[in-house]
Amino acid sequence: MIAILMYHNVGEKGRHLNVSPQGLAKQCQMLQRLRFRVMPLRELAEHLHHRQLPRRAAVFTFDDALLGVYEHAAPILRRHGWVGTVFAVSRRLGGETDWTDDYRHRVMSREQLLALHRAGWEVGGHTLTHSYLTRLPPEDARHEIEQCRHELEELTGAPVLSFCYPYGDWNDAVTQMVREAGYQAACTVRKGLVKPQDNPLTLPRVHIAYSDGATGLLYRLWRAWRRTR
Protein backbone atom coordinates (compact mmCIF):
# COMPACT_ATOMS: atom_id res chain seq x y z
CA MET A 1 0.00 0.00 0.00
CA ILE A 2 1.53 3.28 -1.17
CA ALA A 3 -0.44 6.34 -0.12
CA ILE A 4 0.27 9.96 -1.03
CA LEU A 5 -1.60 11.92 1.64
CA MET A 6 -3.04 15.25 0.54
CA TYR A 7 -3.13 18.13 3.02
CA HIS A 8 -3.26 21.90 2.73
CA ASN A 9 -3.12 23.78 6.03
CA VAL A 10 -2.69 22.55 9.61
CA GLY A 11 -4.23 24.65 12.36
CA GLU A 12 -7.25 25.44 14.49
CA LYS A 13 -8.97 28.14 12.40
CA GLY A 14 -11.26 27.21 9.54
CA ARG A 15 -12.21 23.74 8.41
CA HIS A 16 -11.86 24.20 4.65
CA LEU A 17 -8.44 23.06 3.42
CA ASN A 18 -7.41 22.51 7.02
CA VAL A 19 -6.54 19.67 9.42
CA SER A 20 -6.24 20.11 13.16
CA PRO A 21 -2.79 19.60 14.74
CA GLN A 22 -4.32 16.99 17.05
CA GLY A 23 -5.74 15.09 14.10
CA LEU A 24 -2.41 15.10 12.27
CA ALA A 25 -0.58 13.92 15.39
CA LYS A 26 -2.98 10.97 15.78
CA GLN A 27 -2.56 10.07 12.11
CA CYS A 28 1.22 10.04 12.48
CA GLN A 29 1.00 7.82 15.55
CA MET A 30 -1.21 5.38 13.69
CA LEU A 31 1.10 5.23 10.66
CA GLN A 32 4.05 4.59 12.94
CA ARG A 33 2.21 1.77 14.75
CA LEU A 34 1.41 0.20 11.39
CA ARG A 35 5.08 0.55 10.40
CA PHE A 36 4.54 2.72 7.37
CA ARG A 37 7.71 3.95 5.75
CA VAL A 38 7.44 7.72 5.24
CA MET A 39 9.34 9.36 2.39
CA PRO A 40 9.28 12.56 0.29
CA LEU A 41 7.70 12.42 -3.16
CA ARG A 42 11.04 12.53 -4.97
CA GLU A 43 12.01 9.24 -3.31
CA LEU A 44 8.76 7.61 -4.33
CA ALA A 45 9.42 8.76 -7.91
CA GLU A 46 12.72 6.87 -7.86
CA HIS A 47 10.92 3.69 -6.76
CA LEU A 48 8.37 4.16 -9.55
CA HIS A 49 11.16 4.60 -12.08
CA HIS A 50 12.54 1.19 -11.11
CA ARG A 51 9.05 -0.34 -10.76
CA GLN A 52 9.95 -1.43 -7.22
CA LEU A 53 7.60 0.04 -4.64
CA PRO A 54 7.94 -0.50 -0.89
CA ARG A 55 5.33 -2.78 0.64
CA ARG A 56 3.85 -0.08 2.86
CA ALA A 57 4.73 3.59 2.51
CA ALA A 58 3.23 7.05 2.86
CA VAL A 59 4.10 10.48 1.48
CA PHE A 60 2.90 13.61 3.29
CA THR A 61 2.14 16.33 0.72
CA PHE A 62 1.06 19.85 1.63
CA ASP A 63 -0.31 22.08 -1.14
CA ASP A 64 0.24 25.87 -1.21
CA ALA A 65 3.04 26.13 1.43
CA LEU A 66 0.66 27.55 4.03
CA LEU A 67 1.97 28.93 7.31
CA GLY A 68 0.36 26.22 9.44
CA VAL A 69 2.55 23.62 7.77
CA TYR A 70 5.64 25.41 9.06
CA GLU A 71 4.17 26.13 12.49
CA HIS A 72 2.37 22.84 13.19
CA ALA A 73 2.97 20.06 10.66
CA ALA A 74 6.77 20.23 10.61
CA PRO A 75 7.17 19.86 14.41
CA ILE A 76 4.66 16.98 14.49
CA LEU A 77 6.43 15.07 11.71
CA ARG A 78 9.81 15.85 13.29
CA ARG A 79 8.85 13.90 16.43
CA HIS A 80 8.73 10.77 14.28
CA GLY A 81 11.88 11.58 12.31
CA TRP A 82 9.83 12.28 9.18
CA VAL A 83 9.73 15.00 6.54
CA GLY A 84 7.10 15.94 3.98
CA THR A 85 6.80 17.48 0.54
CA VAL A 86 5.48 21.04 0.39
CA PHE A 87 4.27 22.50 -2.91
CA ALA A 88 4.95 26.25 -3.10
CA VAL A 89 3.30 28.95 -5.19
CA SER A 90 6.51 30.89 -5.70
CA ARG A 91 5.03 34.38 -6.29
CA ARG A 92 2.76 34.15 -3.22
CA LEU A 93 5.35 33.38 -0.55
CA GLY A 94 4.95 35.70 2.43
CA GLY A 95 1.42 36.69 1.42
CA GLU A 96 -2.07 35.21 1.60
CA THR A 97 -4.06 32.87 -0.58
CA ASP A 98 -6.15 34.66 -3.18
CA TRP A 99 -7.53 31.43 -4.63
CA THR A 100 -9.66 30.28 -1.67
CA ASP A 101 -13.29 31.38 -1.44
CA ASP A 102 -14.19 31.23 2.23
CA TYR A 103 -11.02 32.02 4.12
CA ARG A 104 -7.66 33.57 3.31
CA HIS A 105 -4.79 31.47 4.57
CA ARG A 106 -1.37 32.93 5.30
CA VAL A 107 1.43 31.58 3.14
CA MET A 108 4.82 30.90 4.68
CA SER A 109 7.67 33.28 3.90
CA ARG A 110 10.67 32.56 1.73
CA GLU A 111 12.77 32.24 4.89
CA GLN A 112 10.37 29.72 6.41
CA LEU A 113 10.25 27.65 3.23
CA LEU A 114 14.04 27.68 3.11
CA ALA A 115 14.15 26.54 6.75
CA LEU A 116 11.95 23.56 5.90
CA HIS A 117 14.21 22.70 2.98
CA ARG A 118 17.25 22.83 5.25
CA ALA A 119 15.45 20.56 7.71
CA GLY A 120 15.15 17.91 5.01
CA TRP A 121 11.74 18.70 3.57
CA GLU A 122 11.22 18.49 -0.17
CA VAL A 123 10.12 21.72 -1.87
CA GLY A 124 7.99 21.15 -4.95
CA GLY A 125 6.48 23.48 -7.53
CA HIS A 126 2.85 24.66 -7.55
CA THR A 127 3.17 27.34 -10.29
CA LEU A 128 3.85 31.06 -9.94
CA THR A 129 0.31 32.23 -9.14
CA HIS A 130 -1.90 29.14 -8.56
CA SER A 131 -3.54 29.37 -11.98
CA TYR A 132 -5.80 26.93 -13.83
CA LEU A 133 -3.18 25.69 -16.27
CA THR A 134 -5.56 24.25 -18.87
CA ARG A 135 -7.32 27.62 -19.19
CA LEU A 136 -4.15 29.57 -19.95
CA PRO A 137 -2.58 30.08 -23.38
CA PRO A 138 0.08 27.37 -23.78
CA GLU A 139 2.98 29.82 -23.53
CA ASP A 140 1.61 31.24 -20.27
CA ALA A 141 1.03 27.80 -18.78
CA ARG A 142 4.57 26.78 -19.68
CA HIS A 143 5.92 29.95 -18.05
CA GLU A 144 3.97 29.25 -14.83
CA ILE A 145 5.43 25.75 -14.67
CA GLU A 146 9.03 26.46 -15.69
CA GLN A 147 9.57 29.78 -13.93
CA CYS A 148 8.18 28.43 -10.66
CA ARG A 149 10.80 25.69 -10.73
CA HIS A 150 13.53 28.21 -11.52
CA GLU A 151 12.56 30.53 -8.66
CA LEU A 152 12.33 27.74 -6.10
CA GLU A 153 15.67 26.30 -7.18
CA GLU A 154 17.19 29.76 -6.87
CA LEU A 155 15.81 30.01 -3.33
CA THR A 156 16.83 26.55 -2.11
CA GLY A 157 19.95 25.95 -4.17
CA ALA A 158 18.67 22.43 -4.90
CA PRO A 159 16.85 20.71 -7.77
CA VAL A 160 13.05 20.94 -7.64
CA LEU A 161 11.82 17.60 -8.98
CA SER A 162 8.18 17.42 -7.88
CA PHE A 163 5.10 19.36 -8.96
CA CYS A 164 1.43 19.65 -8.03
CA TYR A 165 -1.30 20.84 -10.41
CA PRO A 166 -3.27 23.76 -8.92
CA TYR A 167 -6.92 22.77 -8.45
CA GLY A 168 -5.99 19.34 -9.79
CA ASP A 169 -6.34 20.91 -13.25
CA TRP A 170 -4.32 19.12 -15.92
CA ASN A 171 -4.50 17.48 -19.32
CA ASP A 172 -2.02 15.67 -21.57
CA ALA A 173 -0.57 18.92 -22.92
CA VAL A 174 0.03 20.32 -19.43
CA THR A 175 1.58 17.04 -18.28
CA GLN A 176 3.97 17.19 -21.22
CA MET A 177 4.98 20.74 -20.21
CA VAL A 178 5.66 19.49 -16.68
CA ARG A 179 7.83 16.71 -18.07
CA GLU A 180 9.74 19.08 -20.36
CA ALA A 181 10.31 21.49 -17.45
CA GLY A 182 12.31 18.76 -15.72
CA TYR A 183 9.92 17.57 -13.03
CA GLN A 184 10.05 13.85 -12.28
CA ALA A 185 6.81 13.46 -10.32
CA ALA A 186 3.51 15.35 -10.14
CA CYS A 187 0.41 15.03 -7.98
CA THR A 188 -3.21 15.33 -9.02
CA VAL A 189 -6.34 15.33 -6.85
CA ARG A 190 -7.45 12.01 -8.34
CA LYS A 191 -8.28 9.66 -5.47
CA GLY A 192 -6.48 6.36 -4.99
CA LEU A 193 -3.30 4.58 -4.00
CA VAL A 194 -0.13 4.49 -6.08
CA LYS A 195 0.46 1.44 -8.27
CA PRO A 196 3.77 0.39 -9.92
CA GLN A 197 2.38 1.08 -13.40
CA ASP A 198 1.20 4.63 -12.60
CA ASN A 199 2.44 7.58 -14.63
CA PRO A 200 4.68 9.48 -12.17
CA LEU A 201 3.35 12.78 -13.56
CA THR A 202 -0.33 12.04 -12.77
CA LEU A 203 -0.18 10.48 -9.32
CA PRO A 204 -3.33 9.93 -7.22
CA ARG A 205 -3.64 10.91 -3.57
CA VAL A 206 -5.66 10.22 -0.44
CA HIS A 207 -7.65 13.30 0.61
CA ILE A 208 -7.55 14.13 4.33
CA ALA A 209 -10.39 16.10 5.96
CA TYR A 210 -10.48 18.38 9.01
CA SER A 211 -12.29 15.89 11.24
CA ASP A 212 -10.00 12.96 10.40
CA GLY A 213 -7.97 11.48 13.20
CA ALA A 214 -6.40 8.03 13.17
CA THR A 215 -9.72 6.26 12.50
CA GLY A 216 -10.61 8.69 9.73
CA LEU A 217 -7.29 8.12 8.01
CA LEU A 218 -7.71 4.34 8.25
CA TYR A 219 -11.14 4.63 6.65
CA ARG A 220 -9.78 6.79 3.82
CA LEU A 221 -6.93 4.35 3.20
CA TRP A 222 -9.44 1.50 3.05
CA ARG A 223 -11.63 3.44 0.60
CA ALA A 224 -8.58 4.21 -1.55
CA TRP A 225 -7.58 0.55 -1.50
CA ARG A 226 -11.08 -0.49 -2.60
CA ARG A 227 -10.96 2.08 -5.40
CA THR A 228 -7.50 1.04 -6.60
CA ARG A 229 -7.60 -2.75 -6.53
N, C-alpha and C positions, 0 to 999 in steps of 0.2 A: 504494500500500500504506500503510494507516494502522493502526498497531499501538499499542494501549494495553498497556504491559508491566506485569504484576502482580508486585510484590515485597511482602515483609513486612519482615524484618530483614536487616541486612548485618553480618556478623561471622564470627568463627572458631568460636564455640562452638555446637554443636547444628546438625543438618542440617534439622530440621523448621521450616518457615517462615523459612528462612535462605538467604542467598547469600553466598559468600565475597567479600571486598573485591577479591581478584585476579580472580575471575570477572566481577564487575561492571565492573572497569576494562577487561578485554578486550572485553566487550560494547560499552562506550562507544567504544572504539577502532574496532571493526568498524562501528558505526553511523556514525561520522564518516567512515570511508573510503568507505562507501556513500552518503555525502551525504544522510543522513536529516536532516530538519528536526525538531528537538526543541522541544516546546511544552508548557505546562501544560494541564490538562484544560479549564479555562475557555476557553482560546483555541480548542481543538478544537470546543467547543460552539458558538462563534460561527460557525465554518466550516460546521458541520452546519445551523445555522439558515438559512444562505444557500445550502445545498446545493452548496457549492463547497469540496471537500476538496483539500488539497495532494496532489501526486503521490506523495510519499514522506515520511512523517512518523511520529514516535514520541512517545508520552507515557509518562514514568516515573511510575508510581503506587506508593505505599508505604502499605499498610494498617496501622493501629493506632498510628502515630507512635512506633515503637520506637526505643530509644536508639541502636542501631547506624546508623540512618538519619542521625541528627545527626552521629555520630562518624565514620562511614565513607562513606556514600553522598554526602552533601553535598559534601565535599572532592573526591571523584572526579568528580562532575558539574561542579563549579566549574572544574576544569582545562580543560573543553571549552566553558566559557561557558554551561552549561545549568542549568536548574532543574527540579524535579519537583513533583508534587502529593502531599501527605501527608495521609492521612485520620486524623483524631484522634478518639479516644474521650474526650470532654471531661471526664468525671468520673474518669478513670483517669490523667490526666497526673501525672507524678512518682511513679507507683507501679509495679506489676508486672501482667502479664497474668494474669487469673484465668479465662480462657476457653481456654487451651491445655492439653492433656492431659499432654504429656511433659516440658515444660520451661517454666519461667516466665521470660518476657522482661521486661527493664526497659523502662519507657515513659519517653520524654523528658519533661522538666519543662515547665511553662508558659513559663519563661524561654527554654528551648532552642527550643521551638516558635515563640515570638515572634521569636527570632533568625533562624530559617529564613524566616519571613514577611518580615522586614526585608531578608533577602538575596535576595528575589525569588521564593521558593517560594510555591506556592499551598497554602493550608490548607483542607482539605475536611472535611465532617462524616462521622462514623462512629458516631453515636448517643451517648447519655450513658454507657451501661454495656455496650455490645457485646451486645445482646440479640437473640434470634430475633424479628424484628418480626412475622412472621405468627402467632406463638404467643401474642402479647400481646393483651389487650383493645384494641379500636381506640383508645380514649382514651389508653391508656398508650403505644401505638406512636406515636401522633401527638406525644405529649409528648417521647418519646425523640428524635424527628426534629427537632421545632421548637426545643426547648430547647437541644439540642446546637448548632444554628446560632446561637442567641442568645448562648450562652456563648463560642463561638469568635469571633464578631464583637465581643463585648465585650473579649476579650483582644487581638485584632489591630487593632481599629479599622477593619476593612475588610469589605466584603461577602463572605460565604461562599456560593459559588455551586455547588459540587460536593459530591457525596455518594457514599458507598459502602455497600452493604447488608452488614451483618455476616453472615458465613457464606454470603454470596451468597443470602440468604433474602429473597424478595420475591414479591409477587403484584400483581394489578392494583390492589387497594385500597391497598396500601402505596405503590405507585408514585404513585398519585393524592395521597396524603398528602405525599410528597416534592415533588411539583409544587406543591401548595398552600402548602407551607412556604417556597417561593421558590427552591428549587434549580433550576439550569438544566441540569445534567448529573449522571448517576449511573452508577456502575460495578457490574456483576454479576461472577460468576465464570464466566459462560458463555464458552466458548472460541471465538475467531475474530477476524477483522479488522473494522475499522469500515467500513461502507458508507454512501453518501450518504443512503439511505432509512432508516437505523437510527433508532429512537426514542432521543433523547439521554438518556432516563432509564433505559434498560436496555442499556447499552453492553457489548459483549463485550471480553475481554482475552486476552492471551497470557501463560500461566503460565510463570514462570521457576523452575527448580529449582536446588538447591545446587550440583550438579556442572556446571552450564552455564557454559561460557566463550563465546567467540565462535562456535565451531562449533555448540555446543548452541543458542544463540540463533538462528542461521541455520536450523537444523533445525526449531525451533519456529515460526519465521515461515513456513517452507515448509509445515508441517502446517496452520497457521492459514489460509494462502492456499488450500490444497486444500479445506479445510473450508468456506471462505467463497464460493468461486467458483460 
